[in-house]
Amino acid sequence: MSSFILYTVTGLGLAGLYFLLASGLSLIFGLMSVLNLAHGAFFAAGGYAAWWVMDSFDAVPLEPRFVLAVAAAGLVGAILGAIVERGLIRRLYGSHVRQILLTIGLGLAAVALMGGWFTYNPRLMDQPAWFGATTDLSGAMVPNSRLLILAVAVLLLVGLMTFLARTRHGLIIRAGVENPAMVRALGIDVARSFTIVFALGGLLAGVGGALGAVYFNGISPDLGTTQLIFAFIVVVIGGLGSVPGTAVAAVLVALTQTYVNNYVATGLGSISVVVLLAVVLLVRPQGLLGKARQ
Amino acid sequence: MSALDIADLNVWRGEAHVLHGVTFSVLERGVTALLGRNGVGKTTTLLAVMGLLRGTGSIRVGGDELLGTATHLIARRGIGYVPEDREVFSTLSVAENLRLAERPGAEHRYDLVFDLFPDLRGRLAQPAGTLSGGQQQMLAIARALLNPNPLLLIDEPTKGLAPIVVEHVVDALARATADATVLLVEQNLWVASHLAQQAVVLDHGTVAYAGGMAALADDPALAGRYLGVEVR
């Protein structure tokens, strides 16, 4: 029983990381039909931003320094997202092949750039001591870092849902996911929302990178790219453009992966996720909470 | 005075050359019906005016060229668009559909909209996708009327609606368009002759008739040739 609780909380922590990476991908694809294969680079850049803050500001106590590191990771992700959309993607709307080539190239170049800068060896990040301690959850000794990742992911999910539900930008994004041409015909400049969504996706991925550095015990240049495969699976299972769908799918994928790895055989977890994807595609091709396109 | 001048408009959709040098003007104030058989390019004409399809030639409103202008800037010039098949945002509530249409800096005529379509007032929280076809059409028209747009482009507002709902929509349109300029695409000749003073008939991507609506409706041979209908 205690091991089941431990695996569940560990799986939920991983789900939090998947959600942070996948929610931006899902909104970007839903609104602009852009498959952003460079999204993993935002994740890794966020991780390095967090590592740099933790490494450089010795004078600040560890706890506030970590808050600062997460904020810096989100900021770096958001700025990168906005720059990539404004500077590059914007020129290629309507041309899917060129966009895919561009984002693949960006992703590869970013990994190489970070590798050249920080080397390919994982950078270990200073963490507050209590991250490594455990909390007793009805007999299971659960690492605090897993609970922290889960809490931050839930907080950002609620924040994102509130932004989409309550603000005019959120309204435009939800309408744009359904029918961007009609939004434009109402006199709204959808291109501004494109930049906002890219920045928002970058922010979430950047924060994910900072938490990923805690979860995976260090940050390396290709960390985001490795996780991107699972993030894409989460996006497709959840339904393109649906934030709640992405959250549900992230939990489903991460728990499946963790349970299979621990109860069946290590390494089978990733394969079981692909099987899960195939089943969803056969039974419900539009994804769990996705809308079939007109 | 004309509110909209289209000259030598050519539009392609993929490989198909749909409009071959369409030229006509829409007179200020009043309704101009854009008629013709299926597939002659009526919807394509409206899409080109809104900048949702590219073309060559000229589309002018108040002397300014619209061709090549971004769609959102065209709409902000005061053009309300009611698309074919309504295109309400089905996952958004009725209230959100209307709020999205609010143009910053313009007056938002909620009183007018709820006066014309009282059905919508009681359904503000309902997702637009769960409305009946007639209610969705009312919402699509309400979205265009919310801002005081001097020019309205309305594409087949009675398509697929029950006769009783058609009457309601036509009554509302007659009241709402009394002091605006309207370019109305319509398959139903009764609706067109009820609402429009002027008519433009398209045939194979060119203008086959431009003139009074009454003269067209009174000439069974003409109406039969281009519209394929008997006039009652």
Interface residues (C-beta under 8 A of the other chain):
Chain A: R168 L171 I172 R174 A175 E178 N179 A181 M182 V183 R184 A185 L186 G187 I188 D189 V190 K291
Chain B: M50 L52 A70 T71 H72 A75 R76 Y81 P83 E87 F89 S90 T91 L92 E96 R99 L100 A101 R103 R143 N147
